Amino acid sequence: MRMSPLLSLVLAALLALAAPAAAQTAESAGVITEIKPARGRVEVKAAAGGDWRPARPLLALRAGDVVRTTEDASAVVLLSGGRGTVRVAGAAGSLTVPGVTASAQGQKAKALVEASLGFLAGTTKESSQAVLATRSQARPPVILSPRNGRALPDGLAFEWLGTRFARYTVRLVGPSGPVIERREVTGPRWAYPAEAPALAPNTRYTLQITAGGQPTQEAWFEVVDAARARAVADDLAALDQELGSAAPATSKAVMRAGLLAREGLLHDARRVVVAALEADRDEPTLHLLLGDLYTRTGLTQLAAESFDEAQFLLKK
């Protein structure tokens, strides 16, 4: 299978934009995609020596680095070069990260994996340190997704902060005026109906949510065209194939979300992470990634809470 033009652009852009992580990722032989300290610890020692240090989500690893676990802790390491994943777990769990050899898979496999890894390694750590906010009990219905960005057209659904039993008015406005309006929508989610007017690709629409006497909340979005959507679907399918059927579901979700987010499809990346969290609530990497996505869409309060949860899970 040939590398798609989309994937080529992603890889080229990563090499240009991930400069802060370039020194880290250029020699990377693996990355930690899942980590659960539980009652023990997950630690890393550099190949060059030195002390053991706590491991963290999305930590890039070089050949010769050692990952170890104690008690009931566990971690999953995704090896670069299309070499799959390795789970390290238990009181005597240990992995010396192998170097990439000539027998490793070719450029396409590396491009698929590194397109996601480069984005994740180069951005999430900085975001998690940049957001500080105070928790609040009462919130207006703030739009979560899609929020000021692009989205894939299939299965489009709108989500906002709210409660299961509250009733909302949802209105969609396009360049020529109102497209659709629904009153008395129960709960903080509404799927765009199949019988509703088709949304034009690469056209800006405004989503408006109103609850009671509170001010109307707004966010814009665009759906990508069919060709772009097919290219993204092909790359995601190829990424899954390169990771292999044995790769854990959470690690696959992390990689898929990284690739989608790098393409600016934050709505779809968030959907992947939220679905993964339903099956794996105690994975710090997912909370860290969700916080990064919230940061990118200006939801600093939610980002802070996601980062707090990731830190809590790492210190349990």
C-alpha positions as CSV (number, residue, x, y, z in Angstrom):
1,M,0.0,0.0,0.0
2,R,1.4,3.4,-1.0
3,M,1.7,6.2,1.5
4,S,-1.2,8.6,1.0
5,P,-0.5,12.3,0.2
6,L,-2.2,13.2,3.5
7,L,0.2,11.0,5.5
8,S,3.2,12.4,3.7
9,L,2.1,15.9,4.6
10,V,1.6,14.9,8.2
11,L,5.1,13.4,8.4
12,A,6.7,16.4,6.8
13,A,4.8,18.8,9.1
14,L,5.9,16.8,12.2
15,L,9.5,17.1,11.2
16,A,9.1,20.8,10.9
17,L,6.9,21.6,13.8
18,A,8.0,19.2,16.5
19,A,11.4,20.9,16.8
20,P,11.3,20.9,20.7
21,A,10.9,17.2,20.6
22,A,13.2,16.5,17.7
23,A,16.2,15.6,19.7
24,Q,14.0,13.4,21.8
25,T,12.2,11.6,19.0
26,A,14.9,11.4,16.4
27,E,16.7,8.6,18.3
28,S,13.6,7.2,20.0
29,A,13.2,3.4,20.0
30,G,9.9,3.4,21.8
31,V,7.4,5.3,23.8
32,I,5.2,4.6,26.9
33,T,1.6,4.6,25.7
34,E,0.1,3.2,28.9
35,I,1.1,3.4,32.6
36,K,-0.6,2.3,35.8
37,P,1.5,2.6,39.0
38,A,-1.3,1.1,41.2
39,R,0.4,0.2,44.5
40,G,3.8,0.0,42.9
41,R,6.1,2.1,40.7
42,V,7.0,2.4,37.0
43,E,10.5,3.6,36.6
44,V,13.0,4.3,33.9
45,K,16.8,4.3,33.8
46,A,18.7,5.8,30.9
47,A,21.0,3.7,28.8
48,A,23.8,6.1,29.7
49,G,23.3,5.3,33.4
50,G,22.2,7.4,36.3
51,D,19.4,7.0,38.8
52,W,16.0,5.4,38.3
53,R,13.4,8.1,37.7
54,P,9.6,7.9,37.7
55,A,8.2,7.1,34.2
56,R,5.5,9.3,32.8
57,P,2.9,9.0,30.0
58,L,4.2,9.3,26.4
59,L,7.8,9.3,27.6
60,A,10.1,8.7,24.6
61,L,12.7,5.9,25.1
62,R,16.0,5.3,23.5
63,A,17.7,2.0,22.8
64,G,19.2,0.6,25.9
65,D,16.9,2.4,28.3
66,V,15.4,0.2,30.9
67,V,11.8,0.2,32.1
68,R,10.9,-1.6,35.3
69,T,7.8,-2.1,37.5
70,T,7.3,-3.0,41.1
71,E,4.4,-4.7,42.9
72,D,1.3,-4.6,40.8
73,A,2.4,-1.7,38.5
74,S,2.3,-2.0,34.7
75,A,3.2,-0.2,31.6
76,V,2.9,-0.7,27.8
77,V,5.8,0.3,25.6
78,L,5.2,0.9,21.9
79,L,8.4,0.1,20.0
80,S,9.2,2.3,17.0
81,G,9.7,1.0,13.5
82,G,6.4,-1.0,13.5
83,R,7.7,-3.5,16.0
84,G,4.5,-3.7,18.1
85,T,4.0,-3.3,21.9
86,V,5.5,-4.8,25.0
87,R,3.8,-5.0,28.4
88,V,5.9,-4.7,31.5
89,A,4.2,-5.7,34.7
90,G,4.6,-7.0,38.2
91,A,7.1,-7.1,40.9
92,A,10.0,-8.2,38.6
93,G,8.8,-6.6,35.4
94,S,11.7,-5.2,33.3
95,L,12.4,-4.3,29.7
96,T,15.6,-3.2,28.1
97,V,14.4,-1.2,25.0
98,P,15.9,-2.8,21.9
99,G,17.3,-0.7,19.1
100,V,15.8,-0.5,15.7
101,T,17.5,-3.0,13.4
102,A,17.6,-3.3,9.6
103,S,15.0,-6.0,9.8
104,A,12.4,-3.6,11.2
105,Q,9.6,-2.6,9.0
106,G,10.0,0.0,6.3
107,Q,9.4,3.7,5.9
108,K,5.7,3.5,5.6
109,A,5.3,1.8,9.0
110,K,7.6,4.3,10.6
111,A,5.7,7.2,9.0
112,L,2.4,6.0,10.3
113,V,3.5,5.5,13.9
114,E,5.9,8.5,14.1
115,A,3.2,10.8,12.6
116,S,1.2,10.2,15.8
117,L,4.1,9.8,18.2
118,G,5.9,13.0,17.1
119,F,2.8,15.0,17.8
120,L,2.1,13.4,21.1
121,A,5.6,13.7,22.4
122,G,6.1,17.2,21.3
123,T,3.0,18.9,22.7
124,T,1.3,17.2,25.5
125,K,4.0,17.7,28.2
126,E,4.1,21.5,27.6
127,S,0.3,21.8,27.7
128,S,0.0,19.9,30.9
129,Q,2.3,22.4,32.7
130,A,0.7,25.5,31.2
131,V,-2.8,25.3,32.5
132,L,-3.9,26.3,35.9
133,A,-7.5,26.8,36.9
134,T,-9.9,26.6,39.8
135,R,-12.6,24.0,40.0
136,S,-16.2,25.3,39.9
137,Q,-19.4,23.5,40.8
138,A,-21.9,25.4,38.7
139,R,-21.3,25.8,34.9
140,P,-23.3,27.2,32.0
141,P,-23.8,24.9,29.0
142,V,-20.4,25.3,27.4
143,I,-19.9,23.6,24.0
144,L,-17.4,20.8,24.1
145,S,-17.3,19.5,20.6
146,P,-17.1,20.3,17.7
147,R,-15.6,23.5,18.9
148,N,-14.0,26.0,16.6
149,G,-12.4,23.5,14.2
150,R,-12.9,20.8,11.6
151,A,-14.7,17.5,11.9
152,L,-15.2,14.3,9.9
153,P,-18.8,14.2,8.4
154,D,-19.8,10.7,9.5
155,G,-21.6,10.3,12.8
156,L,-21.5,14.0,13.6
157,A,-22.8,14.7,17.1
158,F,-22.7,17.8,19.2
159,E,-21.8,17.8,22.9
160,W,-21.8,20.4,25.7
161,L,-21.5,20.7,29.4
162,G,-24.9,20.1,31.0
163,T,-27.1,17.5,32.8
164,R,-29.0,14.5,31.7
165,F,-32.4,15.9,32.5
166,A,-32.0,19.5,31.5
167,R,-33.7,20.7,28.2
168,Y,-31.9,22.7,25.6
169,T,-32.5,24.5,22.3
170,V,-30.0,23.6,19.6
171,R,-29.7,25.7,16.5
172,L,-27.3,25.4,13.6
173,V,-26.7,28.5,11.4
174,G,-24.9,28.5,8.1
175,P,-23.7,31.2,5.7
176,S,-27.2,31.7,4.4
177,G,-29.0,31.6,7.7
178,P,-30.6,28.9,9.9
179,V,-30.1,25.3,8.9
180,I,-32.0,23.4,11.6
181,E,-33.3,24.0,15.1
182,R,-34.4,21.6,17.8
183,R,-36.2,22.6,21.0
184,E,-36.6,20.6,24.1
185,V,-33.4,18.5,23.5
186,T,-32.9,16.4,26.7
187,G,-29.4,16.0,27.9
188,P,-26.0,17.5,26.8
189,R,-25.7,15.6,23.4
190,W,-27.5,15.8,20.1
191,A,-26.7,13.8,17.0
192,Y,-27.2,15.5,13.7
193,P,-30.2,13.8,12.1
194,A,-29.8,11.8,8.9
195,E,-32.8,13.5,7.4
196,A,-31.5,17.0,8.1
197,P,-30.0,19.2,5.3
198,A,-26.6,17.9,4.2
199,L,-23.8,20.1,5.5
200,A,-21.6,21.6,2.8
201,P,-17.9,20.7,3.2
202,N,-15.3,23.3,4.1
203,T,-18.1,25.7,5.0
204,R,-18.3,27.4,8.4
205,Y,-21.4,26.7,10.5
206,T,-22.2,28.1,13.9
207,L,-23.6,25.9,16.7
208,Q,-25.8,27.7,19.2
209,I,-26.9,26.1,22.5
210,T,-29.5,27.8,24.8
211,A,-30.7,26.6,28.2
212,G,-33.4,28.5,30.1
213,G,-32.6,32.1,30.7
214,Q,-28.8,31.7,30.3
215,P,-26.9,33.3,27.5
216,T,-26.7,31.4,24.2
217,Q,-23.4,29.6,23.8
218,E,-21.8,29.5,20.3
219,A,-19.0,27.6,18.6
220,W,-18.1,27.2,14.9
221,F,-17.1,24.2,12.9
222,E,-16.5,22.9,9.4
223,V,-16.9,19.4,8.0
224,V,-14.1,18.1,5.7
225,D,-14.9,17.0,2.2
226,A,-15.4,13.4,1.2
227,A,-11.9,13.0,-0.4
228,R,-10.2,14.2,2.8
229,A,-12.5,12.0,5.0
230,R,-11.6,8.9,2.9
231,A,-7.9,9.7,3.1
232,V,-8.1,10.0,6.9
233,A,-10.0,6.8,7.2
234,D,-7.4,5.0,5.0
235,D,-4.6,6.3,7.2
236,L,-6.4,5.2,10.4
237,A,-7.0,1.8,9.0
238,A,-3.3,1.5,7.9
239,L,-2.2,2.7,11.4
240,D,-4.3,0.0,13.0
241,Q,-2.8,-2.6,10.7
242,E,0.7,-1.5,11.5
243,L,0.1,-1.6,15.2
244,G,-1.2,-5.2,14.8
245,S,-4.1,-7.0,16.4
246,A,-2.1,-7.7,19.6
247,A,-1.7,-4.1,20.5
248,P,-3.8,-3.1,23.5
249,A,-7.0,-1.1,22.7
250,T,-5.9,1.8,24.8
251,S,-2.6,2.2,23.0
252,K,-4.4,2.0,19.7
253,A,-6.7,4.8,20.8
254,V,-3.8,7.0,21.9
255,M,-2.2,6.6,18.5
256,R,-5.4,7.2,16.6
257,A,-6.2,10.3,18.6
258,G,-2.6,11.6,18.0
259,L,-3.0,11.2,14.3
260,L,-6.4,12.8,14.2
261,A,-5.3,15.7,16.4
262,R,-2.2,16.3,14.3
263,E,-4.6,16.7,11.3
264,G,-6.6,19.4,13.2
265,L,-9.5,17.0,13.7
266,L,-9.8,17.7,17.4
267,H,-13.5,16.8,17.6
268,D,-12.8,13.3,16.3
269,A,-9.7,12.9,18.4
270,R,-11.7,13.8,21.5
271,R,-14.3,11.2,20.5
272,V,-11.7,8.5,20.3
273,V,-10.2,9.4,23.7
274,V,-13.6,9.7,25.4
275,A,-14.6,6.3,24.1
276,A,-11.3,4.8,25.3
277,L,-11.9,6.3,28.8
278,E,-15.2,4.5,29.0
279,A,-13.3,1.2,28.9
280,D,-10.2,2.3,30.8
281,R,-10.9,5.1,33.3
282,D,-7.7,4.6,35.2
283,E,-5.3,5.3,32.4
284,P,-3.3,8.5,33.0
285,T,-2.3,8.8,29.4
286,L,-5.9,9.2,28.2
287,H,-6.6,11.9,30.8
288,L,-3.4,13.7,29.8
289,L,-4.3,13.5,26.1
290,L,-7.9,14.7,26.8
291,G,-6.5,17.7,28.8
292,D,-4.3,18.6,25.8
293,L,-7.3,18.5,23.5
294,Y,-9.3,20.7,25.8
295,T,-6.4,23.1,26.0
296,R,-6.3,23.4,22.2
297,T,-10.0,24.3,22.1
298,G,-9.8,26.9,24.9
299,L,-11.5,24.8,27.6
300,T,-8.9,25.5,30.3
301,Q,-11.1,24.6,33.2
302,L,-11.7,21.1,31.8
303,A,-8.1,20.8,30.8
304,A,-7.0,21.5,34.3
305,E,-9.3,18.8,35.7
306,S,-8.1,16.3,33.2
307,F,-4.4,17.0,34.0
308,D,-5.3,16.8,37.8
309,E,-6.8,13.4,37.2
310,A,-3.8,12.2,35.3
311,Q,-1.5,13.3,38.1
312,F,-3.7,11.7,40.7
313,L,-3.6,8.4,38.9
314,L,0.1,8.6,38.6
315,K,0.6,9.1,42.3
316,K,-1.9,6.5,43.6
